[in-house]
Amino acid sequence: MSFAQVYTRSVVGLHAPKVIIEVHLSSGLPALTIVGLPTAAVRESKDRVRSAILNSGFQFPNRRLTINLAPADLPKDGARLDLPIAIGILAASNQLNPEDLSGFEFIGELALNGELRQVTGSLAVARVIKAEAIALESEQESRQLIVPANNGAEASRVEGVTILAAQSLKAVCNHLQSLANPKATDARLEIVPPTPAQQHAGYQVDLADVKGQHHARRALEIAAAGGHSLLFTGPPGSGKTLMASRLPTILPDLSAEDALEVASTYSVADSDYDYGTRPFRQVHHTVSAVALVGGGSRPKPGEITLANKGVLFLDELPEFDRSVLEVLRQPLEAKQITISRANSQMTFPANFQLVAAMNPCPCGYDGDVSGRCRCRPEQIKRYQDKLSGPLLDRIDLHITVPALPIADLQNSSAGETSEQVRIRVAAAHKRQLARQQKVNNELSPSEIDKYIQLGEGEQQLLQLAQQRLNLSARGYHRVLRVARTIADLADSTGITSAHVSEALSYRSK
């Protein structure tokens, strides 16, 4: 038979749609044609595949080869299709049994000597294989996934999918040939054991590193408990960046599914990630809008997606281009971002916590007791006006961070550790999930009416505050969400005037 089918996966955005590679050998002058919207990396695979097959001890067919990547209207990119293309050629030329391929999916890049190199997106591929098997509700086992050896540990984090890791094309072929011979067990690839999940995420930093700043530490705890956004304003060296970098350490541990989702995103983006930890993305102020939210001719995830389930930190907020900051307005509300292009549309998750920091004026010392600020009032106003009202209105907690007294720096007594604070945060988080199945920051207006009930005194307090602070409807709802989080931290079923007052104190700027 001069025809073979091999199953593999492409990676489009964060998804891994199925691709069927069809290989047909026909008479005619020797040629190799790849059709089905291959990108340059896929078109170039013909040279890598030819050398890898020859250097692995097989014959490259001296006939006309047509390779179809189905579905034909789905773009295919990356070198992950090298291995399945090589397997298809060998099966179509009867050097492998085509019937043995139906139970497998293959991904991997080939070196010229036949070795397999690591590819991106292996975790995303394994997750989709598992999801499809569950959706079909079939008693049949899902296909086994053969990956390069360096991808084995990553792909094996998905339970319920059989992962086989190989060092070379020759090892994969030996495995497939051994299936017809029950005695040839030595040639078979070993199943990669599931990678054990961490019980608790480990971080290199700790909240105990922060000296003093009790008001800001309290705001960090509230932000962590309810998923709220946060803006630090203070002079240089007051600890804004230090505190922002400690926020992931007091957030509740990621669930198993959330940890897989985050790791899958970093696998597709080919970025390093410490599995199980909350992402912390510190973005430089020269970032472009496309780099921040994602995009490109074939949309790829941006910084807000890489910060999904974690923290996005924007230091020196007024130094960012205003048009860049404005693109954050919709993701902050929707918790996702949709990138539309002429030939494609892609939705990426963007459920991140925004933490920003800024100086009060261009020199940074406005309001300092030393009086060393020399900025004119119009300079300060121009500096602060770089931030739009709608963006500031979407930030829940506005915190003024004063300069730290030397006495606090010299105080050797350690403050609360991240673990101590995380216990309180996790308890408040658990109460929210038990009550409404989501954190307070994600409550819709109708859910606020259902889950946040105020007494007459609290309502009057909010009415007075609305008049003095000119709260918008969005600002009013955000105050209620913060008050609900403060009550949860206090293990209070109802919201008191004290909770509302503290929530309002964070909207005074």
Disulfide bonds with the S-S distance in Angstrom:
none
